[in-house]
C-alpha cells in the first residue's frame, strides 16, 4: 500500500474516532416519550438550568440516545453539581455513553476525575473513542496532575495504527499546558511514521513557547510533510530562539529558506516568525525578505509583511515609500487596511490621507477602520447625540413549541440517519459548501438556517481574516448572543463556528477555520464543516462579502 494511501486511511481514522455516536447497528427508534425527553434537555441546555431531578432521571433512561444527550446536557450547562452525576455513570457499559461522560467531564474541568480519565486513556480494553475523549478532557482540565497523566500515556503508548488517534489527541492536549513541562513524552512522537501524529507533536512543542523545544522545532522544519513544517516554523520566533540561547543567524536563515517553501502555509508562517513577533529578526537579509513580501500577489504574505512593518521604525526611510505603494487604491483592500497602522506609526500625515481615502470605500470594515484611525490622529471628537448603544439582551427561554420544532426538524431526522443539511455560501473567492451538524448543535443550526432563509447573511463582510488561521464575519446586524453547543466534533480545518470571547458570549458572524484550533477546544461550537470550497476559504480576504447563500437540502 502506498504511503499516501496509508496516511489518508490514518487521517480518516483520527476523524472517525472523534465522531459522536458512531455505531455499526441501526439506532433504537425514538418513542414519543423519548422525543419529549430530548425537548426537555434542549430547553435545559438553552436556559443553562441545572435541574438535578430531571437530569438524574434522564441519565438513567432506558433509551441510549436520551441517556447520551442527558450526559451532553450536563457538560453544556456547566454547573459543578453535574460532576457527581457524571461520576455515577463511569460504570456504564455503553462505550458511546462512556465517551460522552469523558467529554462532559472535560467541559466541567473536574480535577477529581483525572485518575479515572487516566485509567480510561491507558487501559488496553478501553475503546479508542473513550480513550480519545479522555485524552481531550485531560487537556481541558489542565492541572499538573492532568499533564502528568498525559505524559505517562504518551511515554507508554504503542506506536501502532490502532493507537494513532488517541496518541494524536493526547499530543494536542499536552500542548495546551502552560507552563510547559517535560518534553520527552512529546519528542518520542516527532519521528513517527504517521504524519497525523507528527504534526500534532510539532504543535505540542510549539504551542507552550518552551525554549527547550526550539532545537527540536528547528529540526522538524525539514520534515517531508508541510503539515509538520508549518507548525514547526511558528516556534522559531526571535524571542524563543534567544531564550533557547541559539544563534539567531541559524534560525533566521532557516526561516528565509522556508519563505521559499513549496507550501503556502509554510511560507506564511515563516514570514510571520521572521517579521511579526514583538522582538523580531533585525538583520539586513531578514528585513529585506520581509519587505519584499509586501509586493507579493498572495495576500497571506503581503498582509503578514504589513503587520511586521511597525517593528522597523529605525528603517522608516526605506519602509514608508513601500507602505505608500502598498496602500494605493489599486492594491487589495486587506493589504491597505493592514498597512494603515504602520503608516500611523511612521508617517501620520500620510496615514491621514490614506484613511480619508479608505473612508470613502463601500466596505463597512474599511469605513470603521478609517474612522477609528482618523479619530486617533485628529484627537477625541465630541460625543455624538443619542449616547452609547444599549447592551444586547441576554438570551431568554423560547416557547416550548419552538424547542419541540427544533428537535423534530433537526435532531430526530439526524438520529434516524437522514442526510445532513448543507448550505452554500457564495463569496468573491468562490462557493463554499458546508455540511451542518443538526444533532450536535440544533439551536445554532436553527439560527443559521433562519439567517440564511431571511437573507440577512448576504452582504456580511469578513472583518477579521488571519492568514492560515481563520476567516471571521462581522456581526450580522444586531444579532442575538448564542448559546454554545460544544460537541465532540472538534475544531478542525474547515470547521464552521461563530465569533466568541468565551462560552455563551458569541453571536454571528460566522467563522471558518483554515487550520485546526486545538487550543480553543471546549469554548466554541462546531456547527458544521466545509465539504467543498476550502480553496475559497483560504483565499478569503478582509472586506470580502457573502454575496449569496442558500440551503441545499
N, C-alpha and C positions, 0 to 999 in steps of 0.2 A: 504494500500500500504506500502511495506517495506521501512524503512528509506533509505537503499542503493538505491532503485529504485527512490525514491524522489530526492535524491542527484544527480543521473545521469540525471534525467529529467531537474533539475535546471541547471546543468552544461551545458547541451545541449542548454538550453535557453540562457545562457550567451554567448555561442559561436555564435549561430544563430543571436542574436541581433546585433552582430558586422559585420555580413556578408554583403558586399555591394550588393545592387540591389536585395535584397530578395523580390520576388514578387510572388503572387499567380496566376497570369494570364500569358498567352503566351506573349512574348515581341513583340512589334510592329516591323514589318520587316524593315530591313535597305535597303534603296534605294541606288542607285549608288552615288547620291549626299551626302548622309549621310556617306557613306564609305569615300568619298573624304574628308569630314569634319574631320573624325577621323584620317585620314592620316595626315592632316594639323596639328591637335592638337598634334599628336605623334611627329612630327618634331619640333614643338614649345617647347614641353617639353624637347626633347633631346638636343636642342640647347640653352635652357633656354632663349628664346626670348619672351619678353613681347610685343606682337603685340596687342595693345589695341583695334584697329578697328576690327581685326579678332576675338579676344576673346569676345568683346562686342556683335558682331553679333552672334557668335555661342552659347553663353549662352541664347540666345533668340530663338534658333532653334525650329522648330515645333516637332522635334523628341526628345523624352525624353532622349534617350541614348546619343545623341550628346550634349544636354544641360548638362547632368551629367558629361560627360567626359570633357567638357569645364571647369566646376567648378573644377574638379580634376586638370586639367592643371594649373589653376590659383594658386592652392596650391603648385604644384610642381615647378613652375617657380620661386616662392618665390620672387616676386617683390612687394614692398609695394604699388605700384599703383593698385595692384589687390584687395586691401581691399575695395575700392569704388565699384568695380564691384560685389563683394560678398555681400556688404551691400544692393545693389539694388535687390538682389534675395531673401531677407528674407521673402517676402510675397508669394513666390512660393507655389502653392497648392499641389505639389507632396512631400510626406514625404521622398522619396528617394533623391530628389534634396535638400531638406532642411537638411537632414542628411549629405549630401556631402558638402553643404555650411558650416555647422558647422565644419566638418573635415578640409576643406581648410582654414577656419578662424583660426583654431588652428595651422596649418602649417605656416601661416603668422604671428602668435603671435600678433594679433591685440588687444591691450589693450582697445580700444574704443568699442570692441564688447562684453565686459564682461556683461553689463546689458542684452543684447539680449540673450546671451548664458544662463545666469541665468534664464531668462524667459522661454526659451525652456526646461531647466532642471526641472523647478519647476511646469510648467503648467500641470495640470492633463489631459488636452486634447492632449498634445504632445505625439506622438508615441514613443515607447521605443527606436527605432533606432535613432531618432532625439535626444532624451534626452541622450542616450548613447554617441553619438558623441559630444554633448555639454559638457558633463562631461569630456571627454577626452581632448577636446580643452582647457578647463579651466586649466587643468594640464600642458599644453604646454605653455600657456601664462605666468603663474607664477608671476603675480603681487599680491600685498597684497589684492587687490580687488577681484582677481580671487579666492584666497584661502578663503576669507570671503564668497564668493558666494557658494563655495563647502561646507563650514561649515554650512551655513544656510540650504542647501538642506539636508545634512546628519542628521541634527537635526530634521527636519520636515518630512522626507520621511517615507512613511508607510513601516512597516516590513512585506511585502507581497511577495509572489512568483512573482507577476507581476512586482514588482519594483526591484527585486534582481539583474538583470543585470546592471541596471543603478546605484544602490547603490554600487555594486562591482566596477564599473569603477570610480565612484566618490571617493571611498576609495583609489584606486590606484593613482588617480590624486592628491589628497590632500597629499599623501605620498611623492610626488615629490618636495614639497616646502622646501626650505632652506632659512632662518632658520625656525624651526618648530613654530607652534602656538598652539592655544587652542586644547587640546586633546579630549575634551568632545564629539565633533561630531563623533570622531572615536571610542571612548570607548563604545558608545551606541551599536556598532555592534560586539563587541568582544564576546558576548554571543548569537549571532544569531543562530537559529536552522539550518541555511543553511551554510554548511561548505565552500561553494564557497565564501560567504560573509565573514565568519570568517577568512579565510586565507588572504584575502585582507585587513582586518582590522589589522591583525598581521603585514603584510608588511608595511602598512601605519604607524604603530607605530615604526617599526624597522628602516625604511629607513632614516628618518631625524636625527637619533642619538640623540634624545632628552632624557636627563637624567630622565625627568618626566615620560617617558614611561617604564622605566626599571622594576618597580614593577609589571606593568600590563603584560609585556612580560614574567616575571618570572612565573606569574600565568598561562599564556597561554601555557607554556611548558608542562603542564599537560593535555592539550586538548586531546580529544579522537581521533582527526584526525592528522595523521603525516603531512598533508599539512599545518596545523597550527603550529605544533610543530617545524618543521624545520625552518620556518621563525622566530618564537619566540626565539629560542636559539641563532640565529645570533645576536640578540640585547644584549646579556649578556656578552659582552667583558669586560675585567677588567677596561678599561678606562671608559666605560659607567657606570659600577657599582660604581666606585669611585666617578664619578661626581654626581651620584644619592645619595651618602652618604649611600650606602647599605653595609652590611657586606660581604666582598669578600668571606668569607668561605661558606656562604649560597649559593651564586651563583656558586662557584666552585664545591660544592658538587652536585648541580643540574646538572651541565654540565657533570660531571663524570658519573652521573646516566644516562644521555641522551646518553652517549657514548655506553651504553648497550641497547639502544632502538631497537625495532624490525625492524625499518625502516632505511635503509641505508642512506637516506638523513639526517635524524635527527642525526645519529651517526657522519656523516661527518661534519655537521655544528657545532655540539657541540665540536668536536675536534678542529675545526678552531677557534671557540670563545675562547676555553681554551688555545690554544697554539700559534696562529699565529698573534695575534694583536701586535702592537708596544709595548704596555705596558700590558704584559700578567700576568697570574697567575703563581706565583713562588713557591707556597708551594710544599712540597715534594710529596704529593699524586697526585697533578695535573701534576707535572713534570713526575712522574713515568707513569701516564696514557698516556701522550703524547709520551714518549719514547717507551713504549710498542707497540704503534700503528705503529712504524717503521717496525715491523715484520709482520704486517697484510698482508694476501694474497690479500686483497682488496686494489687496488692502490688509490682509493679515500681517504682511510685512511692513507696508508703509505706515499703517496705524501704530504698530508696535514701535517703529522707529520714532514716530512723532511723540509718543508717550515718553521716550527717553530724552528728548531734547532739552527739557528744563534742567537736566543734570549737568549740561555742558555750558554753564554760564561763562566760564573762563574762555570759551571759544565762540562767543556770541557773534563776533565779527564775521566768522565763517558760517555760522548756523543761521543767522537771521535772513540773509538773502535766500537760502534754501527753503526756509519756512515761508517766506513771502511767495515763492514759486509754488509751494505745496498748497497754499490756501487760495490760489487763484480760482475763479468761478468755474473753470473747466475741469478742475480736479474733483474726485469723488467727495460727496458730502461728508462721509465718515472721516475722511482724512482732514478736510477743512475744520471740522469740529474738534478733532483731536489736536490739531496744530494750534488752535486758538489759545489754550492755557500757556503754551510755550512762548507765544508772542507776548502775552500779558506780562510774563516774567522778564522777557528780554527786550521788547520793543513796544511799550504801552501805546504809543500813538498809532503805530501800525496795527496793533490789536484792535484799537477803537474803530479804525476804518474797516477792518475785516469783519468785526462784529456787526457793524451797521449794515454791511452787505448781506451777512447771514440772516439778519433780522428780516430782510425782505423776501427770504425763501418761503415757499409754501409749507415746508416741513414744520410741524409743531416742535419737534426736537430742536431744530435749528433756531427757531424763534426763541424758545425758552433759554437755550444756552447763550444766545446772543444777548438777550435782555439781562440775564444774570451777569454776564461779562461787562456790559456797559454800566450797570449799576455799580459794579465793583470799581470800575475805572473812574466813574464820574462822581462817586460818593453816594451816600444814602439819599434816597428820594423821600419826599413827604408821604405819609401814609395815604393810601387810596381810600375813597369812601366805601362804606359797606363793611369794613372790618375783616377779620380773618374768616376763612371758610369754616363752617361748623364741622365738628368731627363726624366721621361716618358712623351711622348707628351700628350697635353691636348686633350680631345675628340673634334672631328670635325663633322660637319654635314655629314650625309650619303647621298648617291644619293637618289633622290626622289623615285626611283623604289624600293629601299630597304625598305623604310618606308611602301610603299604600300604592299610589300610582307609580311612584319611582321604583318601588320593589317589584311590582307586577310588570312594568315595562322593561326594566333593565336587569334586575337581579335574577328573577325566576328564569327567563329565557337563557341567560348566560349559564346558569346552573344546569339547565337541561341540555346544553350543548349547542345552542343556536349560534350561527356565525356572529362574531363580534362586530359591532358597528364600526364604520370607518367614515372619516371626514377628509375632505380635500381642501387645502388652503392654497390659494394662488398668490404668488409673490413675483416681484420683478426678476427674481433669480430662477424661477421655475415653480412647478407644482410640488406640493408636499402632501403625501397621503399618509394618514395616521390611523392606526387601529387602536381602538379605545378599550378600556378595562371596565365594563359595566358592572361586573360582580365585585370588583375590588374598590371602586370609587364611584358608586352610583350617584351620590349627591353632587360631586364635582362634575360628573359626566352630564347629569341632567342640566346643570347650569351652562355648561359648554354648548350643549345642543340648543338650548333656548337662545344663547347668544348668537349662534350661527343662524338659526331659523329666523330670528328677528332682524338679521343683517347688521347688528351692532358691531360685530368684529371687523367688518370691512372698513378699511381706512385706518385701522390701528397701526401705528408706527412701531418699529423696533427701536426702543430708546436706550437699550444697553446691548452692545454686541462686543463680547470679549473674544478675541481670536483664539481658536482652538479650545473654547470652553463653553460659551452659552450665547444664544440669541434670545433676548427678552423683550417682549412687547411692553409698551406703555400701558398704564391702566386704561381699561375700556370705559369711557365715560366716567360716571360716578358709581362704578360697580361696587357691589357689596363685598364685605370681608367673607371669605370662605372658610368653612370648617375643613381642616386637613383630614384626609383619609389615608394615612400612611399604611402601606401594604407591603407584601413580600415580593413585589415585582422588582424593587430596587431602582436605583438611579443610574441608568446605563447610557451609552451613546445612543442618541435618538429618542430619549425619554421626553414625553410631553408632561410638563408640570405647570405651576404658576408661580409668579413672583411672591416672595415671602421674606419676612425678617425673623421667622420662627413659627412654631406651631400656632395655627389659627390666627395669623396676622396678615395673611396674603389675600390678594384679590387679583382677578385677571386684569392686566395682560398675562399671557401665557409665555412659557419659556420652552426652548428646545435645546437640549444638550448636545454639544459636539463631542464631548468626552464623557466617560464615566465620572461620577461625582461621589465617591465613597465617603468623603468627609461630611457630606450632607445627609447621609442615611439616617432615617428616623425623624427628620424635620420637614420633609417635603412629600407631597403626594405624587406618586406615579400615576398619571391619568391615562397614558397610552404610550405607543411607540411608533416611530416612523417606519413604514414598510416600503415606501418609495419616495425618493427625492432627498436623500441625505446629502447629495451633492449640492442641492439648492440650499439646504440648511447651512452647509459650510460656506456658501458664497454670500449669505445674507450680510448686509451692511447697515450701519447706523443710519436711521432715517428711512429705510425701506418700509413699505406698507403692505398689509394684507389687501390684495386687490379683489379677491373673491373668495367665497367659502361656501361649501355645500356638503350635505350629508350624502354619502354614497349608499349606505344600507343601514 
